[in-house]
Amino acid sequence: MLAMYRIGFIVEQVLGHVTHGQNLRANVADDVTIEAFWGLPAWQSSRIPLYKSNWTVQAGMQTRKLVAGMQRQAPLDALFFHTQVTAVLATNWVKKIPSIISLDATPKQYDELGEYYAHGSGPAWLEQVKWKLNRNAFHAAKHIVTWSDWAKQGLIDEYEVPAEKITVIPPGVNAPAWARPEPRRRHDGPVKILFVGGGLERKGGLLLLDAFRRLRQKQETADLELHLVTKDTVPAEPGVFVYNDLQPNSVALKQLYHDSDLFCLPTYGDCLPMVLSEAAAAGLTAVSTRVAAIPEIIHDGKTGRLIPAGDADALTAVLAQLIANPDLRLQQGERARQLVRQMFDAQTNAARLLALLKQTAAAGRNRHE
């Protein structure tokens, strides 16, 4: 008889973590040894001053109630928190139930990118309190999972977490579901550049528009299209196509990846954007920036190109090279596809995460026997 584990999953519903939660939930359902309970803290409107303005407070208070509700049904064997924001004010549960905390960036790393997330640091005393709360949560957890080596090093350097307590497991995508039905080949139509990002400014979409206009002015690159998947409004102009209502993991979004020739996300502030995994799974070479953990998925000159954030000249030059060289695009796209299947496949990485969770749960059971 298969061993059964009752595991609570708390996944914050902010930005790319929503898609991560969807992918994780789909893969957890395939493991018959796990009875999963899902808690999804989300932003709520409120008249309570601190609660309505602070995501950490909202996520923490919601998490405490969610875990209590799970625990009332029957004792949990383990808890999974993504991200640490959900665990900071629920450390009592982290200590009581064997827990794993997952994160894409440490709070200090997030602070470094803060200006691009409309996020600022508080006074020194408040930052010290925040550091202690996060450090306590990290040390209370049985294990920590980071999306990248960059985030792992941040935990070691900034929060005194032992390296052996941290496992790097990228989020990944369902690679087969994003794969193009047919291999990519050279074609005679316009070269299509794809951008996928909720906010144009932070994700570098405005910079990309500037580079696109420069390239369109050159006769040799006039046959060029830019496809923008974004929540922002973009004025109409020749060669630019805007999609404001495409949903994550949707058939229409996947088709857009399949129809495009290269992917571009010249972001100013990101940790490890999941859209880069989607592009790679679709066999697209990608252009992005040397920010945070992005160099761990885009290997410059091999699976795509990296430029300094905000460098319009470098972006224009790299795009011009890829536009003019279809064979290079195809070669880099194929290497990207192979890399994502090896390191960023959601099913494979979910299996690694669940094995770690079951190991944590089993260790907790043994201590109580």
N, C-alpha and C positions, 0 to 999 in steps of 0.2 A: 504494500500500500504506500502511495506517495505521501511524503511528509507535507503538511500544510502549514503555511506561514500566513498570519494575519498582519498585513502591512498597511500602514497609513501613509498616503502620499499627499503632501502639502505643496502645491505649486502656485507661485504667485502669477497673477494674470496681468502682466505688464510687458509691453513691447514684444520682443522675440520669445519671451518665456511662454507666451500663449501657444505658439507653434510647437515649442519644445514639449509642453505638456500634452498637446494633442498626439505628437509622435510617440511619447513615452506611454501614454494611456493605451494606444493601439497595440504596442508591443507587449505591455504587461498582460493584456488580455489573453495572449497566446501561452502564458505560463500557467499550467494547471495546478502547480504547487502553491500558487499565491492567491489568497483572497484579499483583493485590494479594496481600500477605502479611500475615496478621493475628496480632498478639500482644496478649493480654489479661491483663495483670498483675492478680492477685486476692489477697486476704488469705489467708495460709497459716498454719496452726498450726505452731509450732516450739518447740524447747527452747533454741534459741540466744538468749540474753538480749536483745541489741539488735535482732536480726532479728524476734523475736516481738512486740516492743512498738512498733516504729516503721514506719509505712506508707511513709515516704520511702525507708527502707533496703530494705524488701521490694520496693517497686515498682522501685527502681533496680537491684537485683541481678537481679530477674527480667527487666527490660528488657535488661540487658547480654547475658544468655544468649539471649533471644529474637532480638535483632538479629543476634547472632553466628550463630545457626542459620539465619536468613534469608540472611545474606551467604554462608554456606557453599554454599548451593544455587546461587547466581549473584549477581554484584554488583548491588546495589540502585542505582537512579537517584536516589531520594529517600526521606526518612523523614518520617513525620507522628507527632508525640507529642501525646497528650491525656491528662492535663493536663501541666503542667510538672513535676509530681511524678515522672513516669516518666523525665524527661530529666536531672534534677539530678545523679544519680550515673552518668549515661551520657553525659557531655559529650564523651568521646572519640569516640563515634559521631556525635554532633551535629556535631563538627568535621570528621570524616572523610567523611560522606555529607551532601549538601545536605538541610537539615532545616527543617521548619516546626514550631513549638511552638504549641499551641492551649490556651487556658485560659478559665475562666469568672470567675476572680478571681485577683489577685496574692496571694502569701503574706501580705503585710502587710494586704491587705483581708480575707483570711480570718481573720487574727489579730483584726481589729476585730470580726468576727462570732463569734469563738472561743467565748465563753461559751455560745452556743446550740448549738455542735457538740461540747460537752464537750472543748474544745481550749484549752489554755493556753500562754502564751509561756514560754520558758525564761529562764535567766540572760542578762544582756546579752552576754557573750562568745559564747554559743551562738547568740543571735539574729543577731549580727554575722557569724558563720560561715555561718549559713543564708542571710543576705542576699547574701553574696559568692557562694555556690554558685549561687543562683538567678540573680543578675545575670550570672554567667559563662555560664550556660546560655542566657539570653535573648540575650546578645551573640554567642554562638557560632552561634545559629540564623540561617539566611538570612532568615527572615521569621517574624512572629508573627501569629497570628489570635486575636482576642478575641471573646467572645460579646456584648460590649456596649461602648458608649462609656465607661461607668463603669470597666470593667476596662482599657480602653485608656489612659484618663487616669491610672490607677494605675501602669501601666508607665512612662509618661512622667515622672510626678512622683516615683515611689519607686525606680525601677530604671534611670533615665537612658537609656531606650530612645528613639531618635528616632521621632517621630510617623510619618514616611514608611515606617518598617519594620513598621508595624502596620496590619492590615486587620481591620475589624469584620465578622464573619460570624456572625450568631446561629445556634443549632443548629436550631431549627424542628421542625416535625412534618410528616408526610405529610398535608397539608391535605385533599386529596380523600378520603383514607381515614377521616378523622375527621368529614367533613361529614355533616350530618343528611340522610337520604334525602328528607325533605319540609321545606318552609319552616316555621319556627316560627309559631305562631298563638296568639291568646288562647284560654284554655280555662277550664272551670268547676271543674276538679279542684283538689286541694291544691297549694300552691306548694312546690316541691321545691328545697331548697338542697343543693348537692353540695360536699363537701370531699374532697380526695385528698392524703394526706400520710402518709408512713411513721410518723413520730412525732408524736403529738398535741400534746405540750407545745411543742416547738420550732416546729412549723408553725402554732401558734395554735388548734389544735382545741379545747383546753379553754376558751379565751376564747370561741370560737364556740358551744360548748355553753352557756355562761353567757348569751350574748346570745339564743340560741334559747329558753332557758327563760323569759327575760324576755318575749320576744315571744309565746310560747304563753299566757302569763298574760293577755294582752290579748284581749278577745273578738273584735276585728276581725281578728286574725291567728291564731286558733285552728286554722284549717284549713291547717296548716303541717307540713312534713316535713323532717328533716335526715338526709342520707345520707352516712355517713362511710366512706371507703375508707382503711384504716389497718392497721398491724401490731399496734396496741395493743388491749387488751381494754377494752371500754366496757360498764358495767352497763346492763341493759335499762331503758328508760324510754319513756313514750308519745311517739310521733312520731319516734323515733330508730331508724335502720336502719344496721347495721354490717356491713362486708364486709372480712374479714381475709385473703382468699386470692385476690383478683383480680390477674392478672398484667399487666405493662405491655403496651400495644398489643393487649390481648385484645379479642375481640368483646364479651364481657360488660361490660368497662370502657367501651368506646365506647357501648354501649347505655345505660349509666347516664348518661353525658354527654348523650345524645340525649333521655333522658326527664326530665332536670332542667330547672329554670327559671332558676337562677342559680348561679354558682360562687363559693365563698368560701375564701380562703386567707389568714387574718390572721397571717401568719408573723412570727416575731421575728428569724429569721436565715436568709437565703437570698440567692443571687446573682442567678440568673435562672431561676426554677422552670419546667421544661418543661411542667408541668401547666397553666400559664397559656396556653401556646400551644395545648394540646389543647382547653381550654375555648373559646378564641377560634375555633378551627377548627370546633368544634361549634356555633358561633353563640350562645355564652353570654356575657352580661355577667358581669364578675367583680369581686369586692371583695377587695382585698389591702392591703398596707402600703407606706409610702414607705421601703423598704429596698433598698439596693444598686441594681441595675439594673431593678427591677420597674417604675418609672415609664416605662421605655422600651417596655414592652409594654402596660401599662395607662395610657391617657391619661385622667386624672381628669375625670369628667363627660362623656366622649365614648365611650370603649369600656368603661368601668367606673368604679369608685370606689376611691380610696386614702384610708387613714386612718393616723394615727400608730400604730406598733406598741404593743400593750398597752392601747389605749384602748377599754375595753368600752362606754362610753357612745356613743362615735362609731360603733363597729361596730353597735350596736343601732339607732342612728338611721338609718344608711345602709341597713341591711337593711330596716327598716320602710318607708323610702321606696320601695325597689325592689319590695318585696312588694305594696305598695298600688298600684303603678303598672305594670301589665303592658305598656303601650305603651312606657314608658321602657326596660324590660328588653329588649323586642324591638328598639328603635332602637339601643341600645348594643351589643347582641349582634350585630346586623348590621354595625355599624361595626367591631367586633372581628374578625368573620369576614373582612372586607375587608382589615383591617390585617395579619392573619396570612398571608393569601395573598400580600400584597405584600412583606412583610419577613421572615416567619418560616416560609416553606414549605421543608421539608427538601430536596426535590428541587432547587429553584432554588438554595438556598444550598450544597448539596453540589456542584452544578455549578460554582459560583463557587470553592469550596475546591479542587476537582480541577483547575480551570484554573490556579489559583495554584501548586498542587503540580507540574503539568506544566511550567509556566514555570520554576519553581525547578530542576526536573530538567534541562530543556533548557539552562539557563544553566550548570549544572554540567558537562554534556557538552561544551559549547563551550569551557569553560576547559581541558579536558583534551585537546582536539583540536589 
